[in-house]
Amino acid sequence: MAKEKLNVKISVAGRLYPMTISPDAEELIRNSAKRIDETIKKYQQNYEVKDKTDGLAMSALEFCVANESKDISRSSKLDQNIKALEELDQLVKQNL
């Protein structure tokens, strides 16, 4: 049985975007759109960004920088975990 889809209109930067989404994704998408609008508003208020397109661009940059930072952090932690496991593996092999 095919999963049910919702036809919704999501507002971002004052424009409506029609989307077909799964019901499970609706809250995430609506919250994400709200967060984008809040970030645009922050840039308009704090940095004299008047054009919503500029606010949207700055919001996109902010979200991408945060995402890249998380990816770098995860990669670093993964590298540390791999190194720790390799050291543990060596200790096990030495004591067998």
C-alpha positions in Angstrom: 0.0 0.0 0.0 1.4 3.4 -1.0 2.1 5.8 1.8 -0.3 8.7 2.0 1.0 12.1 0.9 -0.1 15.6 1.9 -0.3 18.6 -0.5 0.7 21.6 1.6 1.8 25.2 0.9 4.9 26.2 2.9 5.6 29.9 3.4 9.3 30.9 3.3 10.4 34.6 3.1 6.8 35.7 2.3 6.3 33.3 -0.6 4.2 30.2 -0.8 5.8 26.9 -2.1 3.5 24.0 -2.8 4.9 20.7 -1.7 3.9 17.1 -1.6 5.2 15.5 1.6 4.6 12.6 3.9 2.6 13.3 7.0 5.6 12.4 9.1 7.6 15.2 7.6 5.0 17.9 7.9 6.0 19.2 11.4 9.7 19.2 10.6 9.1 21.1 7.3 6.8 23.6 8.9 9.2 24.2 11.9 12.1 24.5 9.5 10.3 27.2 7.4 9.4 29.0 10.6 13.0 28.9 11.7 14.1 30.3 8.3 11.6 33.2 8.6 12.8 33.9 12.2 16.4 34.0 11.0 15.5 36.4 8.1 13.7 38.6 10.6 16.8 38.6 12.8 19.0 39.7 9.9 16.5 42.4 8.9 16.4 43.8 12.5 20.0 43.5 13.5 22.0 44.1 10.3 19.8 46.5 8.3 19.1 43.8 5.7 16.0 45.2 3.9 15.6 42.8 1.1 14.1 39.4 2.0 16.3 37.8 -0.6 19.4 39.1 1.2 18.0 37.8 4.5 17.3 34.5 2.9 20.9 34.3 1.6 22.3 35.1 5.0 20.0 32.6 6.6 21.2 29.9 4.1 24.8 30.8 4.9 24.2 30.6 8.6 22.5 27.2 8.4 25.2 25.8 6.1 28.0 27.0 8.3 26.3 25.3 11.3 25.8 22.1 9.3 29.4 22.0 8.1 30.6 22.6 11.6 28.6 19.7 12.9 30.0 17.5 10.1 33.6 18.5 10.9 32.9 17.8 14.6 31.4 14.4 13.8 34.3 13.5 11.6 36.8 14.5 14.2 35.0 12.4 16.9 34.8 9.5 14.4 38.5 9.8 13.8 39.2 9.8 17.6 37.0 6.8 18.1 38.7 4.8 15.3 42.1 5.7 16.8 40.9 4.5 20.3 39.6 1.3 18.8 42.8 0.6 17.0 44.8 1.2 20.2 42.4 -1.1 22.0 42.8 -3.8 19.3 46.5 -3.6 19.6 46.4 -4.0 23.4 44.1 -7.1 22.9 46.5 -8.6 20.3 49.5 -8.0 22.6 47.9 -9.7 25.5 46.6 -12.8 23.7 
